[in-house]
Amino acid sequence: MAGGVDDDLWSAIGDPTRRRLLDLLLVDGGGTATSLSRQLPVTRQAVAKHLGVLDRVGLVRATPAGREKRYRVDDAQLARAVAQLASVGSAWDARLQRIRRIAEAIQRAQQD
């Protein structure tokens, strides 16, 4: 983990299908690969693979549910991801403010 950012976590979240799965799980409170695949334009097998990625990074947790697994969002790991995003956002805000101050200084110097 470099600079406080978990690259594996963000790689997992970077995929639009996985973000949609997280949305569905948050709204529904949980689901199986079969139930989730009914709400997405991808196969059950594709959903299962995406859920496996989310499980490996800890964003979802699986519990046995008959012949399938039932997935739910891990609130603590999601909170960690949100905190990382806020931290990265703050760092970039500071960088952009510095760039703005430099650009304004250059503009003032050119006007003088």
N, C-alpha and C positions, 0 to 999 in steps of 0.2 A: 504494500500500500504506500504509494508515493504521494507526499504532500497532503496527507489526510484524505485522499480520495481512493476508494476501492475500485480499481479498474474492472475487475470481474463483475462487480455489482452493476456498474454503469454500462458495461457491455451488454449485460442481460436486459437492462431497462431500455437500452437504445433501440431494441427491436419493436416496431409498431404492434405486431401481433402480441408480443408479451405484455406490452403496456395495456392493450385492450383486455387481455386475460386478467391482469391485475384489477382493471376497472370493473370487470364483470364479477370477480371474486369479492371485491369490496362492496358492491351493490347487493349481490346475492348472499353474501356471508359465507360462501363456499361453493364448491361444485366438483364434479368429476370431469374427466376428459370427455366423456360422452355428452354430459349435459352442456358443457361449455362449447363443444364443437357444433352443437345445434344453433348456437348464436354467432358463429363465425364462418367465413367463407373458406375454411380449411378443413382437412380431414381430422378425424379423431386421433389418428396416429401423429399428425403434425402437432395437434394440441398437446398430446402426451409428451412429445419431445420438448416443446416450449415449456411445459410445466416442469419437466425434469431440469431444465436450465435454471428456472426460477427457484426450484427446490435446492439445487446445488449452491446457489448464492445466499440461500436462507430467506428469500422474500416470501416463499410459501412453505407450508408444512403439510405433509401428506399423512393421512391416517387411513387404515384399511376400512373399506366399506363394501362388504361382500366380495365380488370378484374384481372390484375396482378400488382405486384410492380416491379419497375425498380430500380436496385441497382447500386450504384457507390461507389468507394473508397473515404473515407474521408481523404483528403490529410494531414490535420493537425494531425489527430490521427495516421496515418501511420508514419508521421514524428516523433511523440512522441515515437512510438514503436522503430523506428530506433535509436533515441537518447538513449533510455533505453538500447538497445542492445550494442551500442557503450560504454556506461557507464559500463555495466557489463563486456564487453570485456576488457576495460582498467583496471578494478579492478582485473580481473583474470590474466592479463598480469603482473601486479605488484606482485601478489601473487606468480606466477610461477617464476619470477625473484628472489624473496626472497628465494624460495625453492632451486633454482639453486645456489645462493650464499652460502647457508647453506651446500648443498651437496659438493660444491667445497672446502669449508673450512674443512669439515670432511675428504675429500679425501687428502687434503694437510697435515692435522694433522696425518693421517695414514701413509703417506709417510715419515714423519720426524722421 
